[in-house]
Amino acid sequence: MEDRTAAVLTALTGLRHDLDRVVPLLRHGAPPPLQRALAARLIEVGELLDDHADAQAVAGNGHADGMVPGDAEDRDC
């Protein structure tokens, strides 16, 4: 995903002005088809970014939740 990160961020930046208008419409009712398509793409991008972040966490410390061995003993759970 790293090679596509810049493209994804550029696309999201390009949608910035549309998002200001579209997000409230999505929250308040049935959006027109174009807005549904935009919402679906945003959800997909969010999932890709989440997957990428999880992969980076695993690569960085071996744990998708950000914990490293020994953290559990240090917590006041």
GUGUDO-572285 format. One record per residue (C-alpha): residue number from 1; residue in three letters; y, x, z. Coordinates in nm, 4 decimals. Example, Ala and Ser with C-alpha at 12.3 -4.5 7.8 and 13.67 -1.06 7.14 Angstrom:
2
<r><i>1</i><aa>ALA</aa><y>-0.4500</y><x>1.2300</x><z>0.7800</z></r>
<r><i>2</i><aa>SER</aa><y>-0.1060</y><x>1.3670</x><z>0.7140</z></r>
***
This chain:
77
<r><i>1</i><aa>MET</aa><y>0.0000</y><x>0.0000</x><z>0.0000</z></r>
<r><i>2</i><aa>GLU</aa><y>0.2344</y><x>0.2920</x><z>0.0581</z></r>
<r><i>3</i><aa>ASP</aa><y>0.3005</y><x>0.3260</x><z>-0.3129</z></r>
<r><i>4</i><aa>ARG</aa><y>0.3937</y><x>-0.0439</x><z>-0.3287</z></r>
<r><i>5</i><aa>THR</aa><y>0.6019</y><x>-0.0554</x><z>-0.0110</z></r>
<r><i>6</i><aa>ALA</aa><y>0.9252</y><x>0.0302</x><z>-0.1911</z></r>
<r><i>7</i><aa>ALA</aa><y>0.8575</y><x>-0.2370</x><z>-0.4536</z></r>
<r><i>8</i><aa>VAL</aa><y>0.7835</y><x>-0.4985</x><z>-0.1871</z></r>
<r><i>9</i><aa>LEU</aa><y>1.0972</y><x>-0.4137</x><z>0.0085</z></r>
<r><i>10</i><aa>THR</aa><y>1.3066</y><x>-0.4189</x><z>-0.3087</z></r>
<r><i>11</i><aa>ALA</aa><y>1.1669</y><x>-0.7612</x><z>-0.3979</z></r>
<r><i>12</i><aa>LEU</aa><y>1.2369</y><x>-0.8966</x><z>-0.0491</z></r>
<r><i>13</i><aa>THR</aa><y>1.5891</y><x>-0.7583</x><z>-0.0586</z></r>
<r><i>14</i><aa>GLY</aa><y>1.6391</y><x>-0.9262</x><z>-0.3938</z></r>
<r><i>15</i><aa>LEU</aa><y>1.5300</y><x>-1.2579</x><z>-0.2423</z></r>
<r><i>16</i><aa>ARG</aa><y>1.7688</y><x>-1.2250</x><z>0.0517</z></r>
<r><i>17</i><aa>HIS</aa><y>2.0228</y><x>-1.4720</x><z>-0.0863</z></r>
<r><i>18</i><aa>ASP</aa><y>1.7541</y><x>-1.7212</x><z>-0.1857</z></r>
<r><i>19</i><aa>LEU</aa><y>1.5954</y><x>-1.7001</x><z>0.1583</z></r>
<r><i>20</i><aa>ASP</aa><y>1.9148</y><x>-1.8107</x><z>0.3295</z></r>
<r><i>21</i><aa>ARG</aa><y>1.8926</y><x>-2.1327</x><z>0.1299</z></r>
<r><i>22</i><aa>VAL</aa><y>1.5154</y><x>-2.1774</x><z>0.1050</z></r>
<r><i>23</i><aa>VAL</aa><y>1.3957</y><x>-2.1154</x><z>0.4612</z></r>
<r><i>24</i><aa>PRO</aa><y>1.5855</y><x>-2.4122</x><z>0.6143</z></r>
<r><i>25</i><aa>LEU</aa><y>1.4555</y><x>-2.6373</x><z>0.3355</z></r>
<r><i>26</i><aa>LEU</aa><y>1.0994</y><x>-2.5211</x><z>0.4024</z></r>
<r><i>27</i><aa>ARG</aa><y>1.1422</y><x>-2.6028</x><z>0.7711</z></r>
<r><i>28</i><aa>HIS</aa><y>1.2783</y><x>-2.9527</x><z>0.7131</z></r>
<r><i>29</i><aa>GLY</aa><y>1.0449</y><x>-3.1133</x><z>0.4668</z></r>
<r><i>30</i><aa>ALA</aa><y>0.8409</y><x>-3.0931</x><z>0.1537</z></r>
<r><i>31</i><aa>PRO</aa><y>0.9921</y><x>-2.8243</x><z>-0.0659</z></r>
<r><i>32</i><aa>PRO</aa><y>1.0018</y><x>-2.8401</x><z>-0.4446</z></r>
<r><i>33</i><aa>PRO</aa><y>0.7274</y><x>-2.6431</x><z>-0.6278</z></r>
<r><i>34</i><aa>LEU</aa><y>0.9440</y><x>-2.3333</x><z>-0.6769</z></r>
<r><i>35</i><aa>GLN</aa><y>1.0128</y><x>-2.3142</x><z>-0.3043</z></r>
<r><i>36</i><aa>ARG</aa><y>0.6441</y><x>-2.3647</x><z>-0.2230</z></r>
<r><i>37</i><aa>ALA</aa><y>0.5636</y><x>-2.0746</x><z>-0.4550</z></r>
<r><i>38</i><aa>LEU</aa><y>0.8248</y><x>-1.8588</x><z>-0.2817</z></r>
<r><i>39</i><aa>ALA</aa><y>0.6867</y><x>-1.9514</x><z>0.0598</z></r>
<r><i>40</i><aa>ALA</aa><y>0.3344</y><x>-1.8634</x><z>-0.0531</z></r>
<r><i>41</i><aa>ARG</aa><y>0.4515</y><x>-1.5241</x><z>-0.1802</z></r>
<r><i>42</i><aa>LEU</aa><y>0.6377</y><x>-1.4553</x><z>0.1451</z></r>
<r><i>43</i><aa>ILE</aa><y>0.3272</y><x>-1.5392</x><z>0.3474</z></r>
<r><i>44</i><aa>GLU</aa><y>0.1195</y><x>-1.3102</x><z>0.1259</z></r>
<r><i>45</i><aa>VAL</aa><y>0.3715</y><x>-1.0270</x><z>0.1631</z></r>
<r><i>46</i><aa>GLY</aa><y>0.3762</y><x>-1.0773</x><z>0.5397</z></r>
<r><i>47</i><aa>GLU</aa><y>-0.0020</y><x>-1.0556</x><z>0.5527</z></r>
<r><i>48</i><aa>LEU</aa><y>-0.0011</y><x>-0.7397</x><z>0.3391</z></r>
<r><i>49</i><aa>LEU</aa><y>0.2602</y><x>-0.5790</x><z>0.5637</z></r>
<r><i>50</i><aa>ASP</aa><y>0.0605</y><x>-0.6783</x><z>0.8725</z></r>
<r><i>51</i><aa>ASP</aa><y>-0.2574</y><x>-0.5294</x><z>0.7242</z></r>
<r><i>52</i><aa>HIS</aa><y>-0.0673</y><x>-0.2131</x><z>0.6341</z></r>
<r><i>53</i><aa>ALA</aa><y>0.0735</y><x>-0.1844</x><z>0.9867</z></r>
<r><i>54</i><aa>ASP</aa><y>-0.2748</y><x>-0.2298</x><z>1.1348</z></r>
<r><i>55</i><aa>ALA</aa><y>-0.4118</y><x>0.0416</x><z>0.9057</z></r>
<r><i>56</i><aa>GLN</aa><y>-0.1296</y><x>0.2757</x><z>1.0058</z></r>
<r><i>57</i><aa>ALA</aa><y>-0.1963</y><x>0.2088</x><z>1.3738</z></r>
<r><i>58</i><aa>VAL</aa><y>-0.5655</y><x>0.2858</x><z>1.3310</z></r>
<r><i>59</i><aa>ALA</aa><y>-0.4828</y><x>0.6039</x><z>1.1398</z></r>
<r><i>60</i><aa>GLY</aa><y>-0.2313</y><x>0.7062</x><z>1.4055</z></r>
<r><i>61</i><aa>ASN</aa><y>-0.4273</y><x>0.6461</x><z>1.7230</z></r>
<r><i>62</i><aa>GLY</aa><y>-0.7580</y><x>0.4860</x><z>1.6384</z></r>
<r><i>63</i><aa>HIS</aa><y>-0.6675</y><x>0.1411</x><z>1.7717</z></r>
<r><i>64</i><aa>ALA</aa><y>-0.5197</y><x>-0.1500</x><z>1.5765</z></r>
<r><i>65</i><aa>ASP</aa><y>-0.3622</y><x>-0.2889</x><z>1.8935</z></r>
<r><i>66</i><aa>GLY</aa><y>-0.1728</y><x>0.0350</x><z>1.9595</z></r>
<r><i>67</i><aa>MET</aa><y>-0.3681</y><x>0.1251</x><z>2.2733</z></r>
<r><i>68</i><aa>VAL</aa><y>-0.5106</y><x>0.4684</x><z>2.3176</z></r>
<r><i>69</i><aa>PRO</aa><y>-0.7982</y><x>0.5623</x><z>2.5459</z></r>
<r><i>70</i><aa>GLY</aa><y>-0.6787</y><x>0.5700</x><z>2.9039</z></r>
<r><i>71</i><aa>ASP</aa><y>-0.4121</y><x>0.3009</x><z>2.8602</z></r>
<r><i>72</i><aa>ALA</aa><y>-0.6358</y><x>0.0346</x><z>3.0110</z></r>
<r><i>73</i><aa>GLU</aa><y>-0.6639</y><x>0.2249</x><z>3.3379</z></r>
<r><i>74</i><aa>ASP</aa><y>-0.2857</y><x>0.2676</x><z>3.3548</z></r>
<r><i>75</i><aa>ARG</aa><y>-0.2094</y><x>-0.1031</x><z>3.3167</z></r>
<r><i>76</i><aa>ASP</aa><y>-0.1551</y><x>-0.3425</x><z>3.6038</z></r>
<r><i>77</i><aa>CYS</aa><y>-0.3667</y><x>-0.6204</x><z>3.4479</z></r>
***
